[in-house]
Amino acid sequence: MAEQAVRQRHEATLAPVQCQDTALGVCHDWGMIDGYGGRLLIATPHLVDPNFYRTVILMLQHDEEGAVGIVLNRPTDERVESHLPEWAGRTADPGVVHYGGPVDPDIAIGVALVTDGMPTGVPGLSLVDLTGSPGEEDAPIRVYSGYSGWGLEQLEGEIAVGSWYVVQASPDDPFDDPDAQWQKVLRRQSGFLSLVSTYPEDVRQN
């Protein structure tokens, strides 16, 4: 199941560094000392792949085998109750499945603001085992279909060519309104990244 896919998640330590601009617009507010687990990937304006255009991805694992994350801002029309009826009552509004990524779309991944599940690398946010029945915990969950995956050093290469910004994640990010989440996450950053939030979808509007 999905929990096994991230069971070997690489523990990481945040290290604030100066934001460094480059010609490609690669800019990070946090240094990645030991991995990207527990951080957000934000698609840069240069990334036009429709699978990831203006996506915000929570990284769950980054180690010597590759990287795994879930897209936060792609809700679907599928109701959770249609696939996991036992968990429908715990699902955060509006009660739909979110698209986690193109890999293994039949896998369901759940996250919740609890401390007794499998750690995600974000304090207070845990993975939830959806294979069993809900426990007494009443914290709402967000359910994702599939995940996003990268092979060994693939993600590092994409970051190097300016496809992604890497920033600190908040435990509330999975439960934020997905509409305009790309802009909102960028706006809360400092310096250059905050300015990127104003980048128009159609540069001809500029």
PyRosetta script that sets phi, psi and omega in degrees:
from pyrosetta import init, pose_from_sequence

init()
pose = pose_from_sequence("MAEQAVRQRHEATLAPVQCQDTALGVCHDWGMIDGYGGRLLIATPHLVDPNFYRTVILMLQHDEEGAVGIVLNRPTDERVESHLPEWAGRTADPGVVHYGGPVDPDIAIGVALVTDGMPTGVPGLSLVDLTGSPGEEDAPIRVYSGYSGWGLEQLEGEIAVGSWYVVQASPDDPFDDPDAQWQKVLRRQSGFLSLVSTYPEDVRQN")
pose.set_psi(1, 179.3)
pose.set_omega(1, -174.6)
pose.set_phi(2, -63.0)
pose.set_psi(2, -35.3)
pose.set_omega(2, -178.8)
pose.set_phi(3, -61.1)
pose.set_psi(3, -35.2)
pose.set_omega(3, 178.4)
pose.set_phi(4, -68.4)
pose.set_psi(4, -29.8)
pose.set_omega(4, -178.8)
pose.set_phi(5, -66.2)
pose.set_psi(5, -24.2)
pose.set_omega(5, -178.1)
pose.set_phi(6, -118.9)
pose.set_psi(6, 13.7)
pose.set_omega(6, -176.1)
pose.set_phi(7, -65.3)
pose.set_psi(7, -28.4)
pose.set_omega(7, -179.7)
pose.set_phi(8, -96.6)
pose.set_psi(8, 31.8)
pose.set_omega(8, -178.0)
pose.set_phi(9, -52.9)
pose.set_psi(9, 137.4)
pose.set_omega(9, -178.4)
pose.set_phi(10, -81.0)
pose.set_psi(10, 120.8)
pose.set_omega(10, 177.5)
pose.set_phi(11, -68.4)
pose.set_psi(11, 137.4)
pose.set_omega(11, -176.5)
pose.set_phi(12, -131.5)
pose.set_psi(12, 154.6)
pose.set_omega(12, 178.4)
pose.set_phi(13, -118.6)
pose.set_psi(13, 128.0)
pose.set_omega(13, 179.6)
pose.set_phi(14, -72.7)
pose.set_psi(14, 140.0)
pose.set_omega(14, 178.5)
pose.set_phi(15, -140.4)
pose.set_psi(15, 102.5)
pose.set_omega(15, -178.1)
pose.set_phi(16, -65.0)
pose.set_psi(16, 134.8)
pose.set_omega(16, 178.2)
pose.set_phi(17, -135.1)
pose.set_psi(17, 172.2)
pose.set_omega(17, 176.9)
pose.set_phi(18, -72.6)
pose.set_psi(18, 142.1)
pose.set_omega(18, 176.8)
pose.set_phi(19, -72.3)
pose.set_psi(19, 131.4)
pose.set_omega(19, -177.5)
pose.set_phi(20, -118.8)
pose.set_psi(20, 117.0)
pose.set_omega(20, 177.8)
pose.set_phi(21, -83.2)
pose.set_psi(21, 147.6)
pose.set_omega(21, 173.3)
pose.set_phi(22, -133.9)
pose.set_psi(22, 173.7)
pose.set_omega(22, -179.3)
pose.set_phi(23, -61.9)
pose.set_psi(23, -27.6)
pose.set_omega(23, -179.9)
pose.set_phi(24, -88.5)
pose.set_psi(24, -2.3)
pose.set_omega(24, 179.4)
pose.set_phi(25, 82.1)
pose.set_psi(25, 18.1)
pose.set_omega(25, 177.7)
pose.set_phi(26, -76.2)
pose.set_psi(26, 123.1)
pose.set_omega(26, -175.0)
pose.set_phi(27, -153.1)
pose.set_psi(27, 128.4)
pose.set_omega(27, -178.7)
pose.set_phi(28, -130.2)
pose.set_psi(28, 137.0)
pose.set_omega(28, 178.1)
pose.set_phi(29, -86.7)
pose.set_psi(29, -11.3)
pose.set_omega(29, -178.1)
pose.set_phi(30, -133.3)
pose.set_psi(30, 139.8)
pose.set_omega(30, 176.8)
pose.set_phi(31, -79.3)
pose.set_psi(31, 144.2)
pose.set_omega(31, -179.9)
pose.set_phi(32, -102.2)
pose.set_psi(32, 94.0)
pose.set_omega(32, -175.4)
pose.set_phi(33, -77.6)
pose.set_psi(33, -49.5)
pose.set_omega(33, -173.8)
pose.set_phi(34, -122.4)
pose.set_psi(34, 7.0)
pose.set_omega(34, 179.8)
pose.set_phi(35, 145.2)
pose.set_psi(35, 174.3)
pose.set_omega(35, -176.5)
pose.set_phi(36, -103.1)
pose.set_psi(36, 0.1)
pose.set_omega(36, 179.5)
pose.set_phi(37, -56.8)
pose.set_psi(37, 133.3)
pose.set_omega(37, 179.8)
pose.set_phi(38, 84.7)
pose.set_psi(38, 8.0)
pose.set_omega(38, 178.7)
pose.set_phi(39, -116.3)
pose.set_psi(39, 173.2)
pose.set_omega(39, 176.9)
pose.set_phi(40, -105.6)
pose.set_psi(40, 138.1)
pose.set_omega(40, 164.9)
pose.set_phi(41, -98.7)
pose.set_psi(41, 131.3)
pose.set_omega(41, 175.8)
pose.set_phi(42, -117.5)
pose.set_psi(42, 122.3)
pose.set_omega(42, -180.0)
pose.set_phi(43, -61.7)
pose.set_psi(43, 131.2)
pose.set_omega(43, 177.3)
pose.set_phi(44, -79.7)
pose.set_psi(44, 163.8)
pose.set_omega(44, 177.4)
pose.set_phi(45, -59.7)
pose.set_psi(45, -16.6)
pose.set_omega(45, 179.9)
pose.set_phi(46, -78.0)
pose.set_psi(46, -17.6)
pose.set_omega(46, -176.9)
pose.set_phi(47, -88.5)
pose.set_psi(47, 107.5)
pose.set_omega(47, -175.3)
pose.set_phi(48, -110.2)
pose.set_psi(48, 3.2)
pose.set_omega(48, 174.2)
pose.set_phi(49, -55.6)
pose.set_psi(49, 122.6)
pose.set_omega(49, -176.6)
pose.set_phi(50, -60.7)
pose.set_psi(50, -22.9)
pose.set_omega(50, 177.1)
pose.set_phi(51, -67.5)
pose.set_psi(51, -25.8)
pose.set_omega(51, -172.7)
pose.set_phi(52, -131.1)
pose.set_psi(52, 10.5)
pose.set_omega(52, -177.8)
pose.set_phi(53, -60.4)
pose.set_psi(53, 121.9)
pose.set_omega(53, 179.1)
pose.set_phi(54, 53.1)
pose.set_psi(54, 37.5)
pose.set_omega(54, 177.4)
pose.set_phi(55, -88.9)
pose.set_psi(55, 156.8)
pose.set_omega(55, 171.4)
pose.set_phi(56, -119.6)
pose.set_psi(56, 119.9)
pose.set_omega(56, -173.0)
pose.set_phi(57, -119.1)
pose.set_psi(57, 127.9)
pose.set_omega(57, 174.1)
pose.set_phi(58, -88.5)
pose.set_psi(58, 120.3)
pose.set_omega(58, -179.0)
pose.set_phi(59, -83.6)
pose.set_psi(59, 125.3)
pose.set_omega(59, -178.5)
pose.set_phi(60, -101.5)
pose.set_psi(60, -25.1)
pose.set_omega(60, -177.2)
pose.set_phi(61, -151.5)
pose.set_psi(61, 139.2)
pose.set_omega(61, 171.8)
pose.set_phi(62, -153.7)
pose.set_psi(62, 110.0)
pose.set_omega(62, -177.5)
pose.set_phi(63, -149.0)
pose.set_psi(63, -162.5)
pose.set_omega(63, -176.3)
pose.set_phi(64, -68.3)
pose.set_psi(64, -10.4)
pose.set_omega(64, 179.1)
pose.set_phi(65, -96.4)
pose.set_psi(65, -12.8)
pose.set_omega(65, -178.4)
pose.set_phi(66, 136.3)
pose.set_psi(66, -152.0)
pose.set_omega(66, -175.9)
pose.set_phi(67, -142.7)
pose.set_psi(67, 148.2)
pose.set_omega(67, 179.6)
pose.set_phi(68, -135.2)
pose.set_psi(68, 135.9)
pose.set_omega(68, 177.0)
pose.set_phi(69, -151.3)
pose.set_psi(69, 171.9)
pose.set_omega(69, 178.0)
pose.set_phi(70, -127.0)
pose.set_psi(70, 135.8)
pose.set_omega(70, 176.2)
pose.set_phi(71, -70.8)
pose.set_psi(71, 131.0)
pose.set_omega(71, -176.7)
pose.set_phi(72, -93.8)
pose.set_psi(72, -24.1)
pose.set_omega(72, -168.4)
pose.set_phi(73, -115.8)
pose.set_psi(73, 39.5)
pose.set_omega(73, 176.6)
pose.set_phi(74, -130.9)
pose.set_psi(74, 74.3)
pose.set_omega(74, 176.6)
pose.set_phi(75, -68.1)
pose.set_psi(75, 151.0)
pose.set_omega(75, 175.8)
pose.set_phi(76, -109.4)
pose.set_psi(76, -178.9)
pose.set_omega(76, 175.9)
pose.set_phi(77, -91.8)
pose.set_psi(77, -2.2)
pose.set_omega(77, -177.7)
pose.set_phi(78, -77.6)
pose.set_psi(78, 131.4)
pose.set_omega(78, 177.9)
pose.set_phi(79, -83.7)
pose.set_psi(79, 139.7)
pose.set_omega(79, 177.8)
pose.set_phi(80, -59.4)
pose.set_psi(80, -38.1)
pose.set_omega(80, -177.7)
pose.set_phi(81, -62.2)
pose.set_psi(81, -21.1)
pose.set_omega(81, 178.6)
pose.set_phi(82, -77.7)
pose.set_psi(82, -18.3)
pose.set_omega(82, -176.4)
pose.set_phi(83, -118.9)
pose.set_psi(83, -38.1)
pose.set_omega(83, -179.1)
pose.set_phi(84, -131.9)
pose.set_psi(84, 70.7)
pose.set_omega(84, -173.5)
pose.set_phi(85, -57.7)
pose.set_psi(85, -31.7)
pose.set_omega(85, -179.6)
pose.set_phi(86, -64.9)
pose.set_psi(86, -26.4)
pose.set_omega(86, -175.1)
pose.set_phi(87, -99.0)
pose.set_psi(87, -1.7)
pose.set_omega(87, -176.2)
pose.set_phi(88, -58.4)
pose.set_psi(88, -37.6)
pose.set_omega(88, -178.5)
pose.set_phi(89, -71.2)
pose.set_psi(89, -15.8)
pose.set_omega(89, 179.5)
pose.set_phi(90, -100.1)
pose.set_psi(90, -4.6)
pose.set_omega(90, -173.5)
pose.set_phi(91, -76.6)
pose.set_psi(91, 134.4)
pose.set_omega(91, 177.8)
pose.set_phi(92, -65.7)
pose.set_psi(92, 147.0)
pose.set_omega(92, 176.9)
pose.set_phi(93, -57.3)
pose.set_psi(93, 142.5)
pose.set_omega(93, 9.0)
pose.set_phi(94, -93.1)
pose.set_psi(94, 18.9)
pose.set_omega(94, 175.0)
pose.set_phi(95, 79.2)
pose.set_psi(95, 24.4)
pose.set_omega(95, -179.2)
pose.set_phi(96, -109.2)
pose.set_psi(96, 160.0)
pose.set_omega(96, 173.1)
pose.set_phi(97, -77.2)
pose.set_psi(97, 138.4)
pose.set_omega(97, 175.7)
pose.set_phi(98, -102.0)
pose.set_psi(98, 145.9)
pose.set_omega(98, 177.4)
pose.set_phi(99, -75.5)
pose.set_psi(99, 115.2)
pose.set_omega(99, -179.0)
pose.set_phi(100, -88.9)
pose.set_psi(100, -20.8)
pose.set_omega(100, -179.6)
pose.set_phi(101, 153.5)
pose.set_psi(101, 174.2)
pose.set_omega(101, -173.1)
pose.set_phi(102, -80.5)
pose.set_psi(102, -8.3)
pose.set_omega(102, -176.9)
pose.set_phi(103, -90.9)
pose.set_psi(103, 131.2)
pose.set_omega(103, 176.8)
pose.set_phi(104, 46.9)
pose.set_psi(104, 64.9)
pose.set_omega(104, -177.5)
pose.set_phi(105, -64.0)
pose.set_psi(105, -14.4)
pose.set_omega(105, 178.5)
pose.set_phi(106, -82.9)
pose.set_psi(106, -7.5)
pose.set_omega(106, 178.2)
pose.set_phi(107, -85.1)
pose.set_psi(107, 133.4)
pose.set_omega(107, 177.0)
pose.set_phi(108, -103.5)
pose.set_psi(108, 130.4)
pose.set_omega(108, 178.2)
pose.set_phi(109, -119.6)
pose.set_psi(109, 130.1)
pose.set_omega(109, 179.3)
pose.set_phi(110, -117.8)
pose.set_psi(110, 140.6)
pose.set_omega(110, 174.2)
pose.set_phi(111, -129.9)
pose.set_psi(111, 150.5)
pose.set_omega(111, -178.8)
pose.set_phi(112, -151.4)
pose.set_psi(112, 159.0)
pose.set_omega(112, 177.6)
pose.set_phi(113, -84.2)
pose.set_psi(113, 71.1)
pose.set_omega(113, 177.7)
pose.set_phi(114, -134.3)
pose.set_psi(114, 165.7)
pose.set_omega(114, -177.8)
pose.set_phi(115, -114.2)
pose.set_psi(115, -1.3)
pose.set_omega(115, -175.5)
pose.set_phi(116, -103.3)
pose.set_psi(116, 9.2)
pose.set_omega(116, 177.2)
pose.set_phi(117, -99.2)
pose.set_psi(117, -167.1)
pose.set_omega(117, 177.6)
pose.set_phi(118, -74.8)
pose.set_psi(118, 129.0)
pose.set_omega(118, -176.7)
pose.set_phi(119, -60.7)
pose.set_psi(119, 146.7)
pose.set_omega(119, 175.9)
pose.set_phi(120, -104.1)
pose.set_psi(120, -7.5)
pose.set_omega(120, -172.7)
pose.set_phi(121, 96.2)
pose.set_psi(121, -10.1)
pose.set_omega(121, 176.4)
pose.set_phi(122, -107.6)
pose.set_psi(122, 117.4)
pose.set_omega(122, -177.9)
pose.set_phi(123, -54.1)
pose.set_psi(123, 129.3)
pose.set_omega(123, 178.1)
pose.set_phi(124, 88.2)
pose.set_psi(124, -7.2)
pose.set_omega(124, 180.0)
pose.set_phi(125, -116.6)
pose.set_psi(125, 126.0)
pose.set_omega(125, -176.1)
pose.set_phi(126, -130.4)
pose.set_psi(126, 156.7)
pose.set_omega(126, 170.2)
pose.set_phi(127, -77.5)
pose.set_psi(127, 144.0)
pose.set_omega(127, -179.2)
pose.set_phi(128, -112.9)
pose.set_psi(128, 134.9)
pose.set_omega(128, 178.0)
pose.set_phi(129, -77.6)
pose.set_psi(129, 106.5)
pose.set_omega(129, -177.5)
pose.set_phi(130, -87.2)
pose.set_psi(130, 0.0)
pose.set_omega(130, -179.9)
pose.set_phi(131, -78.1)
pose.set_psi(131, -18.8)
pose.set_omega(131, 178.9)
pose.set_phi(132, -105.0)
pose.set_psi(132, -166.4)
pose.set_omega(132, 178.3)
pose.set_phi(133, -93.4)
pose.set_psi(133, 152.7)
pose.set_omega(133, 177.9)
pose.set_phi(134, -60.0)
pose.set_psi(134, 142.5)
pose.set_omega(134, 177.1)
pose.set_phi(135, -89.7)
pose.set_psi(135, -159.4)
pose.set_omega(135, -178.3)
pose.set_phi(136, -78.0)
pose.set_psi(136, -17.8)
pose.set_omega(136, 178.5)
pose.set_phi(137, -61.0)
pose.set_psi(137, 131.0)
pose.set_omega(137, -176.3)
pose.set_phi(138, -106.4)
pose.set_psi(138, 10.9)
pose.set_omega(138, 178.9)
pose.set_phi(139, -65.3)
pose.set_psi(139, 135.5)
pose.set_omega(139, 179.4)
pose.set_phi(140, -65.4)
pose.set_psi(140, 150.8)
pose.set_omega(140, 179.0)
pose.set_phi(141, -116.9)
pose.set_psi(141, 158.0)
pose.set_omega(141, 170.8)
pose.set_phi(142, -116.4)
pose.set_psi(142, 132.9)
pose.set_omega(142, -176.4)
pose.set_phi(143, -110.1)
pose.set_psi(143, 132.8)
pose.set_omega(143, -179.3)
pose.set_phi(144, -120.3)
pose.set_psi(144, 144.4)
pose.set_omega(144, 176.4)
pose.set_phi(145, -104.2)
pose.set_psi(145, 116.6)
pose.set_omega(145, -179.5)
pose.set_phi(146, 76.4)
pose.set_psi(146, -177.9)
pose.set_omega(146, -179.1)
pose.set_phi(147, -152.5)
pose.set_psi(147, 172.3)
pose.set_omega(147, 177.3)
pose.set_phi(148, -106.2)
pose.set_psi(148, 133.5)
pose.set_omega(148, -176.5)
pose.set_phi(149, -133.0)
pose.set_psi(149, 150.7)
pose.set_omega(149, 178.2)
pose.set_phi(150, -133.7)
pose.set_psi(150, 141.8)
pose.set_omega(150, 175.9)
pose.set_phi(151, -77.2)
pose.set_psi(151, -179.7)
pose.set_omega(151, -178.8)
pose.set_phi(152, -55.6)
pose.set_psi(152, 122.0)
pose.set_omega(152, 177.4)
pose.set_phi(153, 66.4)
pose.set_psi(153, 2.9)
pose.set_omega(153, 178.8)
pose.set_phi(154, -66.5)
pose.set_psi(154, -45.7)
pose.set_omega(154, -179.6)
pose.set_phi(155, -63.9)
pose.set_psi(155, -41.8)
pose.set_omega(155, 178.9)
pose.set_phi(156, -58.4)
pose.set_psi(156, -38.2)
pose.set_omega(156, 178.1)
pose.set_phi(157, -66.2)
pose.set_psi(157, -40.3)
pose.set_omega(157, 179.3)
pose.set_phi(158, -66.5)
pose.set_psi(158, -37.8)
pose.set_omega(158, 177.8)
pose.set_phi(159, -66.5)
pose.set_psi(159, -40.2)
pose.set_omega(159, -177.4)
pose.set_phi(160, -63.2)
pose.set_psi(160, -31.8)
pose.set_omega(160, -178.6)
pose.set_phi(161, -92.7)
pose.set_psi(161, 5.9)
pose.set_omega(161, 173.1)
pose.set_phi(162, 91.9)
pose.set_psi(162, 25.7)
pose.set_omega(162, 179.3)
pose.set_phi(163, -86.1)
pose.set_psi(163, -25.2)
pose.set_omega(163, -173.5)
pose.set_phi(164, -136.7)
pose.set_psi(164, 145.4)
pose.set_omega(164, 163.1)
pose.set_phi(165, -98.7)
pose.set_psi(165, 148.3)
pose.set_omega(165, 178.8)
pose.set_phi(166, -121.3)
pose.set_psi(166, 122.1)
pose.set_omega(166, -176.3)
pose.set_phi(167, -138.2)
pose.set_psi(167, 169.0)
pose.set_omega(167, 178.7)
pose.set_phi(168, -69.6)
pose.set_psi(168, 140.7)
pose.set_omega(168, 177.7)
pose.set_phi(169, -94.1)
pose.set_psi(169, 154.4)
pose.set_omega(169, 173.5)
pose.set_phi(170, -110.5)
pose.set_psi(170, 144.7)
pose.set_omega(170, 179.5)
pose.set_phi(171, -61.9)
pose.set_psi(171, -20.3)
pose.set_omega(171, 179.6)
pose.set_phi(172, -84.7)
pose.set_psi(172, -8.6)
pose.set_omega(172, -174.1)
pose.set_phi(173, -56.6)
pose.set_psi(173, -42.2)
pose.set_omega(173, -179.9)
pose.set_phi(174, -64.4)
pose.set_psi(174, -17.9)
pose.set_omega(174, -175.5)
pose.set_phi(175, -107.0)
pose.set_psi(175, 7.0)
pose.set_omega(175, 178.2)
pose.set_phi(176, -77.9)
pose.set_psi(176, 159.7)
pose.set_omega(176, 177.4)
pose.set_phi(177, -63.8)
pose.set_psi(177, 121.1)
pose.set_omega(177, -177.7)
pose.set_phi(178, -67.6)
pose.set_psi(178, -22.4)
pose.set_omega(178, 177.3)
pose.set_phi(179, -66.9)
pose.set_psi(179, 123.9)
pose.set_omega(179, 178.6)
pose.set_phi(180, 64.7)
pose.set_psi(180, 20.0)
pose.set_omega(180, 178.1)
pose.set_phi(181, -66.2)
pose.set_psi(181, -33.5)
pose.set_omega(181, 177.3)
pose.set_phi(182, -56.9)
pose.set_psi(182, -48.8)
pose.set_omega(182, 179.6)
pose.set_phi(183, -66.5)
pose.set_psi(183, -40.2)
pose.set_omega(183, -175.8)
pose.set_phi(184, -65.0)
pose.set_psi(184, -44.3)
pose.set_omega(184, 179.9)
pose.set_phi(185, -64.2)
pose.set_psi(185, -39.6)
pose.set_omega(185, 178.0)
pose.set_phi(186, -66.5)
pose.set_psi(186, -38.6)
pose.set_omega(186, -178.0)
pose.set_phi(187, -63.7)
pose.set_psi(187, -29.4)
pose.set_omega(187, -178.0)
pose.set_phi(188, -80.7)
pose.set_psi(188, -4.9)
pose.set_omega(188, 175.4)
pose.set_phi(189, -83.4)
pose.set_psi(189, 173.2)
pose.set_omega(189, 179.9)
pose.set_phi(190, -103.5)
pose.set_psi(190, 161.0)
pose.set_omega(190, 171.3)
pose.set_phi(191, 60.3)
pose.set_psi(191, -131.1)
pose.set_omega(191, -172.6)
pose.set_phi(192, -56.2)
pose.set_psi(192, -43.3)
pose.set_omega(192, -176.2)
pose.set_phi(193, -63.6)
pose.set_psi(193, -34.8)
pose.set_omega(193, 177.0)
pose.set_phi(194, -62.3)
pose.set_psi(194, -37.6)
pose.set_omega(194, 178.8)
pose.set_phi(195, -68.4)
pose.set_psi(195, -33.0)
pose.set_omega(195, -179.9)
pose.set_phi(196, -62.2)
pose.set_psi(196, -26.3)
pose.set_omega(196, -179.4)
pose.set_phi(197, -60.3)
pose.set_psi(197, -19.5)
pose.set_omega(197, -179.9)
pose.set_phi(198, -92.4)
pose.set_psi(198, 2.0)
pose.set_omega(198, -177.4)
pose.set_phi(199, -65.0)
pose.set_psi(199, 124.4)
pose.set_omega(199, -175.8)
pose.set_phi(200, -73.0)
pose.set_psi(200, 149.1)
pose.set_omega(200, 175.8)
pose.set_phi(201, -64.0)
pose.set_psi(201, -35.6)
pose.set_omega(201, 177.4)
pose.set_phi(202, -114.2)
pose.set_psi(202, 107.7)
pose.set_omega(202, -175.1)
pose.set_phi(203, -63.6)
pose.set_psi(203, -16.4)
pose.set_omega(203, 177.3)
pose.set_phi(204, -68.2)
pose.set_psi(204, -14.6)
pose.set_omega(204, 176.7)
pose.set_phi(205, -79.7)
pose.set_psi(205, -13.2)
pose.set_omega(205, -175.1)
pose.set_phi(206, -81.9)
pose.dump_pdb("model.pdb")
